Amino acid sequence: MLEFFDDDTKTGIASIYDRHILFNSKLIKYFDSAYKVRIGIDKEENQVYVFMISKDYALSGEINETSLLPVSISKSYVRVASKSLINFISNSFGLKIEKGKSIQFKASYDEAKKAIVINMEDK
């Protein structure tokens, strides 16, 4: 079977720092319509889910405003900054993140869930 190389994969890296999560350039395209993000965790599957929320949906009132986080998008990375989010993730998965350092995890886009999934077991 002939298989062709395609560098446009759905897999990237999520680096978790003590105050934010940084997604590499491979995942930027999935944030193109994101006004805010909503983060969920699945302890049984050891995964963090990042859902991109459009401006219309964020302002509709259907989602509790306190569960939405701002997102910063640049040409080479995406950042979600929240010390309380990092504490939540760290406590949930037993992580110890030193100030100024990061822990990198593989992350990919899940078409069915329409979310980026960070695999907390795959460093």
N, C-alpha and C positions, 0 to 999 in steps of 0.2 A: 504494500500500500504506500503510495506516494504522499508524503506529508511536507507541507511548506512551512518555513520559518515565518513567524509573525511576532514582531516585537511589541505589538499593541495588546498586551495581556491585561487581565483584570486583577493581577496580583501586584501588591506593593508592600510597603513597609509603614508601620505605625510605630513611632518612637514615643514612648511615654516618659515625660520628664516630671519633675516634682510639682510643676504648676500648669502644664499643658500637654496636649497630645499633638504631635506633628505627623502629618501624612505626606509621603513623598510624591513626586511628580506623576508617578504612574496612576495615582488615584484622583488627581485634580479634576479630571473630566466629569466625575460623578457628583462633584459639588457645584456644577455650573448653574443650577437653579436654586441653590441653597441660600436661604435668607438666615435661617437658624438651623441648629441640629438638635436632635433628641437622642439621648444615649440610654441604652438598656443593656442589662447583663443577663447571661444565662450561666449560672454557676455549675449546673450539671454538665453542660457541654463545654465549659471553660471558654466562653466567647463573649465579646463585647460587641454590641450592635450600634451602629451610627446611622441614624435615619436623617436624611436631608429633608428639611421642611421649607416649602415655598413661602413667600411673603404673604400671599393670600390666605393660605392655610394657617400660618402662624397668627395672623391678625383676626381670623374668623372666630376665635373664642372657643373652638372645639378642644383645644389642648391647653392644659394649665400652663400659664405663662412662666411659672417658676421651673418647669421641666425643660424649657427651651434654652439653649446656649448659643451665644454669638460665635460666628465662624469668620476667620480671616483667611482670605484666598489671595495668593500671590502667583507669580508665573512658575515658581519651582516647588511650592509646598502649600499645604493647608494647615491652619492651626486652630485648635479649639482650646481656649484657655479657661481654666476653672480649677482653683486649688481644691474646692470641695468635691469636684468630680474626681480628681486624682486621688483624694483621700478615700472616696467611695470605692473606686476601682482597686486601690491598694489594699484596703481592708477586706474587700470581697475575695481577692485572689492571693492574699498573703504576700504582697510585693513590698520590698523596701527600696525606695528610689532615693538615691543620694542627691543632694542639691547640686545642680549643674551637670548631672549625668543623666543618662537615659537608658531604658531597656527597650530593645527593638523586638517587635513581633510581626509576623507575616499577617497581612490583611488583604482581603479580596472583596470584590463586589458580588453580592448575591442578587441575581436578577429576580428570583421569586419573592424575596423579602424586600427588594428595593432598598437595600442597606449595605453599608460596608461592614464586614464582619472581621473583627480582630481575633485571631486565634491565640489565646493566652498560653497555650502549650507549645507553640511553634515559634521559638526565638531564633 
